[in-house]
Amino acid sequence: MDFLISAYSLVVGTVIPFLFVLTIVVFFHELGHFAVARWCNVKVDAFAVGFGREIIGKTDRRGTRWKLCMIPLGGYVKFAGDENAASVPSRELIAQMSEEDRKTAFIAKPVWQRAAVVAAGPLANFLLAIVIFATLFMLTGKQGIEPVVEEVFAGRAAERGGIQAGDIVREIDGREIHTFGELRQVVMMNANTPLVFEVERGGKLVDLTVTPDAREKEVFLGERQMAGDIGLRGSSDPQYLVRIKYGPLGAVNEGVLETWRIMEGTVNYVWGVISQRQSADQLGGPIRVAQISGQVADLGFLPLISLTAVLSVSIGLINLAPVPVLDGGHLLYFAAEALRGKPLSERVQDVGFRIGMGLVLMMMVFVTWKDIMRLVSPSS
């Protein structure tokens, strides 16, 4: 009985929220590819959410097979003339097509149309995030404590940078800061990176350069990881409570800014890992996303939708990485084709796809290993 209760809790509390979040993100990513492909008159053979054996599906009047597959960890749109779900062209299939069908093959389209189709997936992810954030801002607005510094800890980055008790942080690297939560978010994502703080002190604005230290701290739902920290405490005085409401235009603008901030923070973090200024502790794979989805679902539906927006931005950025088999790799090939006036040779493309697949598999193994180690040793 205990086993059944545990299994039920796992499915309801973790698996279902994870599939809810991932399915929405994947569906809109593939819908971006699909919509622009149809606009460019590219025949779409299949639109799949998930991989592997088909669970349920239906073929529409234009010959596209819409299907839900057994392994719900991704998805794909397969165009006429593709060899596989990674949109690797099949010369053999194309040679067997009639002249009329060949005109609707993805590979037969001008390079700008192929690039538009490929770029539409990540762009759809960014658009989804903007819509979600804008909707949430209209519904709930923002609230928090104004970033008033109550205490600066001795010997820490804030003191070294010249921040004093009583300062009010107005901007960090040109980004307006309205709440202490926003300050904390920027600092955590920029360990060992110099940041320009604009603080209000005695009615005047002062610019200070502060470099957050990398310290182990609670970053999300009780989890402790290495993250940026400057060593100060904000005020808890209710007089500094901030409530910001947004109309439709303001909410859309803030949705765009929030999406951009996540993109900027993610790129800075990844570059920090590559340059060894940041720890890879925050990297996670499907297991970690499933855990977070379950934890956030416990907080309510709106936080889960917000997580969907964050994950949508992440998926869009990952797919823009210049790695063959990902959207960014295809765009790299198309850029080379546009510069050369002809496609790269089949051999070069094939080698690139094999290397890209190897890199993707290595990354999946790495993040999955980190996820497993977190389960075995939560403090790692």
N, C-alpha and C positions, 0 to 999 in steps of 0.2 A: 504493500500500500504506500509506504514512504517513497518507493521508487516511482510509482505512478504520480504521486503528488509532485515530486521533484521534476519529473518529465513534463508534467502539465505546466508547472511554473516556468520551466525553461522555454517551452513553446510559446506560451501566452506572454511572458514577460520579456523575452529576448528575441526569439526567432520571428515572431509576427511583426514587432516594431521594425526590426532590421529589414525584413522583406518589404514592408510598407515604404520605408525610406528609399531603399535601393531601387525598387521597382519604379517609383516615380522618377528618380534621377535618370535611370537608364532609359525609360520610355521617352522622356523629353529629349534626351541626347539623340536617340535614334530617330525620333520624330523630326528633329532638325535636318538630319541627313535626308530623310524620306521626303520632306516637304520641298526642299530645294531640288532634289533629284526629279521629282514629278514636274516641277516648274521648268526644268531643263529637258524634259521629255526623255528621261532615262528610265528604262524598264526596271522595275524592282521585283525580283523574284521572291524575296522573303523579308519579313519584318519580324524579328524574334526578340523576345525578352527572355534571357537565359540561354544556356547552351545545352547540347546533348539531345536526348530523345524528346520529341514533341509530346506534351501532355494534352494540350487542346489547341485547336487552330481552325482557321477558316480562310478560304480563298475568295478574294473580292473579284469584281467583274473585270478588273484590269490585269488579273493573273497574279497578284501579290498574295503570298501565303502569310497571313498574320498568325503568329503562334507563340504559345507560352511553353518554355522548355524546362526540363527536369532540374538542371543546375542553375539556380537563380543568382548567379554571380556575374552579371553583365548582360550583353545583348548585341545584336548586330542587324544591319540592313545589308542584304546580299543583292547586288545588281546583276543584270544580265551580262554574261561574259566573265563573271568572277569565278575564280577557282575555289575560293573558300570564304569564310566569314570575315577574314582580314582584308578583303577586297584586292587580293592578288589576282591579276588578270590571267585568264587561261587562253592562250593562243589557240589551243585545240578546239575549245568550245566556240570561240569566235569564228574560226575557220568553217565550222559546221553550220553557222547561221546563214539564213537567207540574206540577201542584200538589204531587204526592208528591215529585218530584225537587227541587223548589224548597226543600222543607224541609231537604234535606241540603246546600244551597249554603252556602258559607262566609259570604256576606253576610247570609244569613237568620238567623244565629245571634245570640244576645244579645251585647252588646258585651263582657261579661266573658269569654265563651267565646272570642271572636275574639282578645281580648288574651292569653288564656292560650295559645292556639295559636301566636301570633306570638312571645311571650316564651319559649316552650319551646325554640326553636332555640338562642339564646345560652345559656340555662340548661343545655342538654345539652352545650354546649362546656365550660362551667365544670365540670360534673359529670365529663366525660371527663378533664379535667386533674387533678381531685382524685383520681380512681381511678388514673390513671397515676402521679402523684407518690406516692400512698400505697403502691402496689405496689412502686415503686422504693425507697422508704424501708424497707419491710419486707425487701426482698431485700438491699440494700446499706448501709442506714443512711446516716450522714453522717460524713465525716472531714475534718480540716483542722488548721491550726495555730491555737491559741488567740490571740485578738487582743491580743497583748502588744506594746506600742510599743517598738521597739529604738532608733529614731533619728527625730528631728524635724528637718526641713530648715529652715534659717534663712529667715525672711521669708515663709514659706508659710502657708497658711490654718490648719494645725494649730497652729503656733507662735503665730499671732495670736489663736487661740481659747483658748490656755492649756494645750494638751496637752503633756505632758512625757514624756521617755524613761522607761520603766518602768511607765507607766500601762497598765492593762488595760481595754479598752473593753467594758462590760457591756451597754449599751443605746444605741440611737440613735432619738430621737423615740418612745420607749416600746417599740421593738422589741428583743427580746433578741438579742444578738449572741454566737454561740458560736465562730465561726471568723473568721480574717482575711479569708477569701473573702466572707463575708457582709458584713463592714464595707465592703470594696471595692465590692461590688454596690450597696449603699445610696448610697455616696458618688458613684459614677459616674452614677447616675440623678438626682442632685440638684445639678447645677452651679448656682451662684449662688443657692442656696436655704439659708437658715439651718437648721441641724440641732442639736438638743440632744443632746450626748453625755453619757452617764453613765459615768464612768470610776472604776475602783478605784485608789486611790493611798494607799499606806501603810496598807492595811486599812480605809480610809474611802471612801465614795462621794462623788464630786464631780460636779456638773453644769456643763457648759461648752457655750457656743454657738459652733459652727464653721460657716462658710459656705464650701463647696467652691468653688475657682476652676474656671473652664472652661479646660481645657488639652487639647491634642492628645496622645492616648496610645493605647496598644494596648488595644482593648476586646474583641476577639473574634477568635480564630484568626489572629492576626497583623495584623488590620486596624487602622489608626490613624484615630481620629475624635476630635472634640471631646467631652469628657466631664468629669464632676466629679472633682476631685483636691484632696487636702488637704496633700500633701507630708509623708508619713511612711513609715517602713519597719518592717514587722513582724519579729518574731523568727523565726529559722529553727532554733532550738534544738529537737531532737527531744523534749525533756522537755515541751514544750508541745503535743505532738500530741494531738488530740482525736478520739475515736471514739464516736459516738452510735448506739446500736441502738434500734429501735422495734418494739414489739408491734403487733398489728392496730389497736387503738384509738389508740395514740400515732401510728401511721403515718397514719391517717385525719385526725387532728387536724393533724399537720404538713402533710399534703396540702392541707387547707383553708387553712392559714396561707400556704403557698407560693403557692397560687393567688391568694389575696388580695394578697400582696406584689407579684406580677406585675401584677395589676389596678391596684393603687395606684401602683406605679412607672410604668406605662404612662400612666395618667391624668395624673399629675404631669408626666411628660415632654411629653405633648401640650399640656397647659396652658402649660408652659414655652415651647414653640415658639410658641404663639399669643400669649403675652405677651412674646415675644422675649427671654426669659431663657435659652432653650436654643437650640442649633443644630439645624437640621433634618437634620443629617448622618446620623442613625441611621434615618431613614425609608427604607423600601425597598419594592419591589414584587415581582412574581412572579420576575423574573430574580434578584434578590438572595436571595429565599427558596430558589430552586433552587440557587444557589451555596452557601449555608449548609448546605442539606440534604446536598449532596455532600460538603462538608468534614466535617460531623458524622458522616456515614455511615462515613467513613474511620476514625473513632475507635471505632466499634463499634455494635452494635444498641441497647444500652441508652441511649447518648447520643442516638441518633436518636429513640427513643421519648420521651425527655425533651424533645427539640425539638418533637415532636408535641404534647406537653402545653402548652408555651409558645405555640406557634402557635394551639392551640385557644382559649386564653384571649384572644389577640389578635383572632381572628376573632369571638369572642363579643362583645368590647367594640366592635369596629368596627361590628358589626350593630346595636348598641344606640344608635349615634349618631342623634340626632333629625333624620335626613335622609330625606325621602320616597323610597321605593323600598327603603330599608333597613328592618329590623325596628323600629328605634327610631322611624322616621318613621310607620310604621303605628300604633305605640303612641301616638304624639303625636296622630294623628287620632282614635283611639279615646278618648283622654282628653278631647279637645274634644267628642266626641259624648256622652260621659257627663255632662259639665258642661252642655251645651246641651239635652240631652234628645232630640237628633236629629242625624243625620250632617251633616258639612259638605257644602256644595253640590257637585255633580259638577264644576262649573267650578273651584272652589277646589281640590278634590282633584287635578284634572287638571293645573292650573298647578303645584301643589306637586310632583307626580310629575315633571313636565318639568324643574323647577328642580333637584330632587334628582338626576335622571339626569345633568344637566349638571355638577353638583358632583362626582358620583362619577367621571364621565369625566375631568374636569379633574384630580382627584386621581390617577387612574390614569396619566394622561399625565405628571404631575409626578414620581411615584415611578419610573415607567419611565425617564424622562429621567435621573434621578439614577442609576439602575442602569446605564444605558448609559455615563454619564460615568465611573462607577467602573471599568467595563471598559476604557474608552479611557485613563483616567488614574487608576490605582489609588490614588493619594495624595489624590484629590479627595474 
